[in-house]
Amino acid sequence: MARIDAAAQRAREIGRGSAGQLTIGLVSSALFDTLPRALRELRRQAPGVRVILREMSNAEQAEALQTGEIDLGLMHTPVAVGGRMRERLLLRDRLVAAVPDELEVAEDGKVSMAQIARAGLVMYPQAQLPAFYAGILDAMRKGGHDAQVAQEANRTLTVLACVAGGCGVALLPSWIRSMNFAGVRFCEVRDGQRLPAFDLSAIWPARSVPTLADLFASLDLGGRIEGRAGRNA
């Protein structure tokens, strides 16, 4: 009887969205601000939900959303995902320069776009973040700088390792300042007004009935989080 009662209670919790399993894909940027607050709020609202986390690239998440391998992705946008999807912008961040220690910077601690162009860029692969990749190169061109991509790396820590190894300069979201990485320092870009923003969004399938992904995406995360109306991908 106890097992029957427990199963019935579990079924009721699942029915009202306070229990079940939610598989979330996420890029590394989500680890430092958005995810911890989201998990705390989810545990408060739905403590019976089991969360499975998978760190994945944008491209991996797009495919996993289409195949149903994950229920929700925390991804850099804009991004193309097949099928009917909902989207909510969670964080919009400005870019700072990750530079090797030996790079000479001005007294105010800032670097210029010209310095970055001379050093070469360390970037995420074009296929991983095509809009972001194009936005940086376009900003460099509009500023009159012929920037070359010296090295590509598909994870943020790998990008920083390449910078520390003298491969070039990376343009990364400002949350990166919370990290201490030997051989790298973080600088404001003096004339970087044309640089694109670094957006982090939740993307999940649009269903006819509410899902745990809907609940997660609706959490009030406060702080630097902002919302945007959903869209169909």
C-alpha positions in Angstrom: 0.0 0.0 0.0 2.9 2.4 0.8 4.4 1.8 -2.6 1.1 2.3 -4.3 0.6 5.6 -2.4 4.1 6.7 -3.3 3.5 6.0 -7.0 0.3 7.9 -7.0 1.9 10.9 -5.3 4.7 10.7 -7.9 2.2 10.7 -10.7 0.4 13.7 -9.3 3.8 15.6 -8.9 4.7 14.8 -12.5 1.3 15.9 -13.7 1.6 19.3 -12.1 5.3 19.7 -13.2 7.0 19.4 -9.8 8.7 16.1 -10.5 10.2 14.2 -13.4 13.5 14.3 -15.3 14.9 17.3 -17.3 17.9 16.9 -19.5 19.7 20.2 -20.2 22.5 20.9 -22.6 24.7 23.9 -21.9 27.7 25.8 -23.2 30.4 26.6 -20.7 29.3 30.3 -20.4 26.2 29.1 -18.6 28.2 27.5 -15.8 29.4 30.8 -14.2 26.2 32.7 -13.6 23.0 31.5 -15.1 23.0 27.8 -14.3 23.8 28.0 -10.5 20.9 30.5 -10.0 18.6 28.5 -12.2 19.2 25.3 -10.3 18.6 27.0 -6.9 15.3 28.4 -8.2 14.3 25.1 -9.7 15.0 23.2 -6.5 12.9 25.8 -4.6 9.9 25.5 -7.0 10.1 21.8 -8.0 12.4 19.9 -5.6 11.3 16.5 -7.1 12.7 17.2 -10.6 15.9 15.3 -11.5 18.2 17.4 -13.6 20.7 15.8 -16.0 23.4 18.3 -17.3 25.4 17.9 -20.4 28.1 20.4 -21.4 27.9 20.6 -25.2 28.8 23.0 -28.0 26.1 25.0 -29.8 26.1 22.7 -32.8 25.9 19.6 -30.6 22.9 21.1 -28.7 21.1 22.1 -31.9 21.3 18.5 -33.1 20.4 17.1 -29.7 17.3 19.3 -29.5 16.1 18.1 -32.9 16.5 14.4 -31.9 15.1 14.8 -28.4 18.4 13.9 -26.7 18.0 17.0 -24.5 14.9 18.8 -23.4 16.4 22.3 -23.3 19.6 24.0 -24.4 21.4 26.9 -22.9 23.1 28.2 -26.1 24.7 31.2 -27.7 22.3 32.9 -30.1 21.5 33.6 -32.8 21.5 29.9 -33.8 19.4 27.8 -36.2 17.6 24.8 -34.7 15.1 22.8 -36.8 11.6 22.2 -35.6 9.2 24.4 -33.6 11.2 25.9 -30.8 10.7 28.5 -28.1 13.5 30.9 -27.1 14.2 33.1 -24.2 17.2 35.5 -23.9 18.8 35.0 -20.5 22.0 37.0 -20.6 23.5 39.7 -22.9 27.2 40.3 -22.2 29.8 42.6 -23.7 33.2 41.4 -24.8 36.6 41.9 -23.2 40.0 40.9 -24.6 41.9 37.9 -23.1 45.5 38.7 -23.9 48.8 36.9 -23.2 50.8 38.3 -20.3 53.6 39.4 -22.6 51.4 41.7 -24.7 52.1 45.3 -23.9 49.0 47.3 -22.8 48.4 51.0 -22.1 48.6 52.5 -18.7 44.9 52.4 -18.3 44.9 48.6 -18.9 43.1 48.7 -22.2 44.0 47.3 -25.6 43.0 48.6 -29.0 41.4 46.9 -32.0 44.7 47.5 -33.9 46.7 45.6 -31.2 44.3 42.7 -31.4 44.5 42.6 -35.2 48.3 42.6 -35.0 48.3 39.8 -32.5 45.8 37.6 -34.4 42.6 36.2 -33.0 41.9 33.0 -31.1 38.3 32.1 -31.9 35.6 29.5 -31.5 35.3 27.6 -34.8 33.2 29.3 -37.4 30.8 26.4 -37.7 30.2 26.4 -34.0 29.2 30.1 -33.7 28.9 31.5 -37.2 27.1 34.7 -36.4 29.5 35.5 -33.5 32.5 34.7 -35.7 31.2 36.9 -38.5 30.3 39.7 -36.1 33.8 40.0 -34.7 35.5 40.0 -38.1 33.0 42.5 -39.4 33.7 44.8 -36.5 37.4 44.6 -37.1 37.0 45.4 -40.8 34.7 48.3 -40.1 37.3 49.7 -37.8 39.9 49.5 -40.6 41.7 46.4 -39.3 42.6 43.4 -41.3 42.3 40.7 -38.6 43.3 37.1 -39.1 42.2 34.1 -37.1 45.4 32.6 -35.8 43.9 29.7 -33.9 40.5 28.1 -33.4 39.4 26.2 -30.2 36.0 24.8 -29.4 35.9 25.2 -25.6 36.5 28.3 -23.5 39.3 26.8 -21.4 41.1 25.7 -24.6 40.8 29.2 -26.0 42.4 30.6 -22.8 45.2 27.9 -23.1 45.9 29.1 -26.6 46.0 32.7 -25.5 48.4 31.8 -22.7 50.6 30.0 -25.3 50.9 33.2 -27.3 48.7 32.1 -30.2 46.8 35.5 -30.2 44.0 37.4 -28.4 40.5 36.2 -27.7 37.4 38.2 -27.4 35.2 36.7 -24.7 32.2 37.7 -22.5 33.0 39.8 -19.5 32.1 37.0 -17.0 35.5 35.5 -18.0 37.1 38.0 -15.6 35.9 35.8 -12.7 38.5 33.2 -13.8 42.2 33.2 -12.9 44.1 31.6 -15.8 47.9 31.6 -15.7 49.5 33.5 -18.5 46.4 35.5 -19.4 45.0 38.8 -18.4 41.7 40.4 -19.3 41.4 43.9 -20.7 38.8 46.3 -21.9 38.8 47.1 -25.6 39.3 50.8 -26.0 37.5 51.1 -29.4 35.3 48.0 -29.3 31.9 49.7 -29.7 31.3 47.8 -32.9 31.9 44.4 -31.4 28.9 42.1 -31.1 27.2 41.2 -27.8 27.5 37.7 -26.5 24.0 36.3 -26.0 23.0 33.3 -23.9 19.5 31.9 -24.5 17.3 29.0 -23.5 15.9 27.1 -26.4 13.4 24.2 -26.1 10.7 22.5 -28.1 7.3 24.1 -28.3 4.7 21.6 -27.0 0.9 21.7 -26.8 1.0 21.0 -23.1 3.3 22.5 -20.4 6.7 20.7 -19.9 9.5 20.9 -17.4 11.5 22.8 -20.0 8.8 25.4 -20.0 9.0 25.6 -16.2 12.8 25.9 -16.3 12.7 28.6 -18.9 10.1 30.6 -17.0 12.2 30.8 -13.8 12.8 34.3 -12.5 16.6 34.4 -12.3 16.9 38.2 -11.6 20.2 40.0 -11.8 21.6 40.4 -15.3 18.9 38.1 -16.8 16.3 39.5 -19.2 13.5 37.9 -21.2 12.5 37.9 -24.8 9.4 36.6 -26.5 9.5 33.1 -27.9 10.0 32.3 -31.5 9.6 29.4 -33.9 12.9 28.0 -35.3 
